[in-house]
Amino acid sequence: MPSDAFSLETPLEELGIDSLKAITILYELEDRLDIEIPNEVFDSIKSVGNIVQQLQQITTSSDTAG
């Protein structure tokens, strides 16, 4: 799917991503980016923008902590 076919506000469900696929994506991001995503974040992920926002918060807080 081309990136211009959706926006950051597009719900994951509209992209064909159910909750199980979303969790799989988050685990893959943890592995690839060598980060830990808190469990409570998993329930709040409803759109691409939510994922981006959470990743920014996690990487920003790990940059300032390290």
C-alpha positions in Angstrom: 0.0 0.0 0.0 1.5 3.4 -1.0 2.2 5.7 1.9 0.0 8.4 0.4 -3.0 6.1 0.6 -3.4 6.7 4.4 -2.6 9.3 7.0 -1.2 9.1 10.5 -4.8 9.3 11.8 -5.9 6.3 9.8 -7.2 3.6 12.2 -5.2 0.5 12.0 -8.3 -1.5 11.4 -8.9 0.4 8.1 -5.4 -0.8 7.1 -6.4 -4.4 7.8 -4.4 -4.6 11.0 -6.3 -6.2 13.8 -5.2 -6.2 17.5 -3.1 -9.4 17.1 -1.3 -8.0 14.0 -0.7 -4.7 15.9 0.9 -6.5 18.8 3.1 -8.4 16.3 4.2 -5.2 14.7 5.0 -3.7 18.1 7.1 -6.7 19.1 8.9 -6.5 15.8 9.7 -2.8 16.4 11.0 -3.7 19.8 13.4 -6.2 18.3 14.5 -4.1 15.4 14.9 -0.8 17.4 16.3 -2.5 20.5 13.7 -0.8 22.7 11.1 -1.9 25.2 7.5 -0.8 24.7 5.5 -0.8 28.0 2.6 -3.2 28.1 0.1 -0.5 28.8 1.0 1.2 25.5 -0.3 -1.8 23.5 -3.9 -1.0 24.4 -3.6 2.6 23.3 -2.3 1.9 19.8 -5.2 2.6 17.5 -3.5 4.3 14.5 -0.2 4.7 12.7 0.1 8.1 14.4 -0.2 6.4 17.8 2.7 4.1 17.0 4.9 7.0 15.8 4.0 9.1 18.9 4.8 6.2 21.3 8.1 5.5 19.5 9.1 9.1 19.7 8.3 9.2 23.5 10.2 6.0 24.1 13.3 7.0 22.1 13.3 10.5 23.5 13.2 9.2 27.1 15.9 6.6 26.4 18.1 9.3 24.9 17.8 11.5 28.0 18.2 8.6 30.4 21.4 7.2 28.8 
